[in-house]
Amino acid sequence: MLNIGCHLSTSRGYVQMGKTAAEIGANTFAFFTRNPRGGNRSAPDPEDLKALRLFLEEQAFAPLVIHAPYTLNLCSDKPNVCEYAKQVMSEDLSLLNALPGNYYNFHPGCHMRQGPETGIRMISDALNRIMHADVKTCMLLETMAGKGSEVGSTFEEIRAILNRLELADKFGVCLDTCHIFDAGYDIIGRLEDVLSEFDRVIGLARLRAIHLNDSKNVLGSHKDRHEKIGRGMIGLEALIAVVRHPALRELPFILETPNEIDGYADEIALIRECVRTGKLPDAKDRMDPVSDPAGHADSGMASLTGCATASDGTPKEALFATENAE
């Protein structure tokens, strides 16, 4: 079964997110534990959290991929920013004990000219402080695009962090298609090679979730600008190849495209139909095409079999770190 969803808002409560997801054809989703730019969060209603947990069980949802605020930076050159990130993550993991068995996704951080080796050490040391045996949530390091001083734009950097973790079985990886494409991994023409490299360096067993996004930028741009599915430089055919790949198809896929709820519903329906039929829609029914710098073009109604071959209180310093990261 295809497990797919999108980011939803907690503004109407936790169980309402589950109901909204079901209404738009999703069977997983993501949400921010607080304002994505950071800050304090309102205390959740325990009964609302319980209602969501029961709803997810009744509807047989796949694991959720909850997202940490963008502003967190575990390897800042400013100690107060690092401490703030640890505090927020610890609070979030405590909250998520009420929703056991899901994922908590985060951006590793920006080393702020201290160097990637220092960043890797600081991130892993911080995670060893945050994680403990009683936590019921698996933390996912997200693959990054390599903008500014981001850590995690290569598989080797992600592996270096994982190698230093004490409770390693409580950590995994979330692969973002826009990020790795912008980082230089050609998932259009060399998807099998990219996944083989991931398996060799990190291990596919560590891969727990996919952020399914198109990109506004060319391969290797290091920009990190998401685009709607099929309207970017990756294209619909390549993204469907990711979804249908045997090593990936059972994972939760989270859309982070620039959409409102109706747009997400349309993208979920489109992806489900492509997976169900094994074909792309007719050209006249598809989203606006863009030129592909690698020379790959989507072909209307082409078979997809084998196409995978190729409030706030946030420290200002934290916001600065995010600006360097995005």
N, C-alpha and C positions, 0 to 999 in steps of 0.2 A: 504493500500500500504506500502511496505517496504521502509523505508527511510534510505539509507546507502551511505557512502562515505568514504573518507580518507583524510589525510593531503596532501595539494598541495602547491606548491611554488608560491610566488608572483613575481618571477623573470621575467616572461613574461607579467606581467600586471594582473589586477584584472579580467577583463572580460574573459581573456584567461583561468583563473582557472575554470570559469563556463563551458566554452566550453570543456576543458579537462575532467572535471567531467562527462559531458554528454557523451563524447566519450567512457569512461570506464564503463558506466552503472550506474553511481552514480546520486543521486538526492539530495545530500547534500554534504558538505565537510568542512574541517577545514583548517585554515592557521594561521601562526604566523604574528602578526602585525609588527614584526621586527625580527632581528636575534634572534633565540630562546635562545641564551646565553645573550641576552640583548643588550644595546647600543642604539645609535640614529637610527632613521629610515628616509628614504628619503620621502620627501613630495609627497603624491600620486597625480595623475592627477584627478581632480574632474570629468572630462568627462569619465574617465575610471571607476571610482566608479559608476557613474550614469549608464554607459553601463552595468555593472555587475548587478546592482539593477534591471534594466529592463529585462535583460536576465533571472534572477532568477524568476521574476514574470511571464514572458512568458512561461517558462519551468515548472512552478508550483513546484519549488524546495521546499523542507522542510527547516526549519531554519538552518542556518549555525552555526557551533560551533567553533568560532574563539578562538585561544589560546594565552594567555599571555606568555611572555618569562619565561623560567624555572628559571632564576636567581632571580626573584623577591622574596623578603622575607619581609612580612609585620610585622613580629614579631622578627626581628633580635635584638641582644643585642647591635648593633651598630646603632645609630640614623641616620647616613648618608645613611645606607642601607635601612632603613625603609622609609626615605624621598624619596629616589630614586624610590622605588617601587610605592609609592603614585603618584609621578610625572608621571611615565610611564603609570600607569593605567588610570590616568586622561586624559593624551594625547590620549591613545587608545580609551577611551570611546567617546572623542570628535570626533575622526576620524570615529568611527562606527555610529555616528548619520547620516552619509550619507548612511548607510545600515541598516535602522531601522528594528526592529522585529527579530533580530538574537541574538545569545548568545555569551557571552565573558567568557571563561572558564579559571580558574586559580588554581594553587596549593596554599592552604591556607598559608603555611609557615613552618619554623622550629624555635622552641622556643630557640634553642641554650643554653640548660641547665638552662633556666629561669623557666622552668616548664610549663606544658600544660595549667594551669589556666591563667598564665600570657600571654602565647601565644594567647589564645582565646580572652582575653580582648584586647590585642594589635591589633589583626586582626580585630575584630569587630569595635573598635574605628577608625581604619584606613578606613574601608569600609564606615563608617558613614560620614567620611570627603570626601571620593571620590564620593560617590553616591549623586545625587541630582535629583530633580523632572523632570528636562528637559532631562535627559538621556533616550535614546530610545532603549537601549540594556539591556537585563537581564543578570546579572552576575551570574556565576555558580561556586560554590565551588566544587572542585573535591575530591572524596574520595581517600585517600592515603593508601600506603602499610605499613606505620609505620617504615620506615627506619630512623635510627638516631633519631633526635628529631622532626620528622614531626608531625604536628598537623593535625587531620582529618582522622586518621586511624580507628576510631570508629564512629558509627552513633551518639553516644552521644556527641562527640566533635563537629561534624558538627552542630548538633542541638543547642549546647550551643552558637555557633557563631551566628546562625540564630536568636536565642532568643534575642540577644542584638542589632539587626539591627533596625534602625528607619524607613527606607523605605523598609520594609520586602518583599513587593510584587514585588520588582525589583531584587530579588535574588532567586536562585534555586540551584539545585544540579546536578552534572554530576557524574554518577556512572561508575567507571572504573573496568572492570571485572578482569583484572590482579591484580590491586591494592587490591580490597577487598578479593580476593582469597589469596593473599600473606599476607593480614592482618588477615586472619583466618576465613573468612566467607565462608562456604562450599557451593558453588553454583553448585557443581556437584551432591551431594546427598541430599542437603537440600535447594534447591532454593526457594521453597514455604516458608519455615521457615525464610530464610534470607529476603525475600521480606516482609513477615509479620512483622519482626522485624524493617525493614526500615520504614514501614508504621506506626508502633506504636511509634517509636522514632522521626522520621522526618516528615513522611506523604508522601505518594506516589504522592500527588498533587505537591510536591516540586521537584520531579524528572523530569528533562527536557531533558536529553540527556544521551547516553551511549557511553563510550569508549569501543569498542569491541576488546579485546586483549586476546590472550592465554598467558600463563606464563611459563617461563623457570624453575620455582621453585615450591617446594611443598607447600601445604596448610599451612599457618601460618608462612612462612619463613621470612616475613618482608624484602624482597629483592627488589622488583620492577624491574623485568627484563622481558620485553615483548617478546613474541614468535609469530611466524606465526600461523594463524588459523589452528587448528587440529594437530599442531606439538609440542604442549606444554603439561603441566601437567593438564590443564583444559579439553582439548579435544574438538573435533568438536561437538559431540552430546550434551554436556552440553552448549556450546555456542549457538547452534541452539535453544536449549530450552529457553535460555534467549531471543533470537530474536523473538521467536514465542509466548512468554508468553503474555496472554491477557492484563496484566497491563503495558506491555512495548512495544508492537509491533508497536505502532504508533509513538514512539519517534525517533529522529534522531540517527543513529548508526554510529560512527566514528571509522574507523580502524586506529590503531597506531602501526601496526606490522612492523617488520624490512623488508621492501619491497621497491623496485623501482616501477614505475608506472605500469609496466606489471604485477608484482606480485599482486598489489592492484586490478587490473582488474580481475585477476583470482580469488581472494578471493571474490570479489563482485559477480561474476558470480556463484561461488560455493554456497555462502550463499543464493542468490536468488533462485537457483535451489532447494536447500534443503527446503526452505520455500514454494516454489511452489508445490513441490511433496509431502512434508511431510515425506520424506525419506532421509537417508544418501546414498552417492554413494557407489558402490561396493568397497570392500576392495582393490582390485587391482588398482582402480582408485583414491584412497585416498592418502593423504599426509602421510609421515612416522609416524607410531604410536609410542607412548612412553608409558612406564608403568605408571599406575595410582596408587599413593600411598594410595588412599582411597578405592581401590578395584573396581573402576568403569571402565568399558571398553566399547569403542565404538563398535557397531555391524553393519557390512556392511548390507545395505538395510533394517535396522530395522526401523519400523514405529516410527515416532517421536510423535505420539499422546500421550499426557499425560506424556511425558518424563521430564516435569518440576516438577514433584512431588519431587522428591527427592530435520671594521668600528669602533670602538666598544664603548669604553668609559664606559664599565661596571666596577663598583667598585670591587676590588679583594675580598672584604668581601662578596659581593653578590655571586660570584662564589664559595666561600667556603661554603656558605649556601646551594647552589645547590648540591654540592658534598655530603653534609650530607643528602640531601633530596632524591637523586636518588638511 
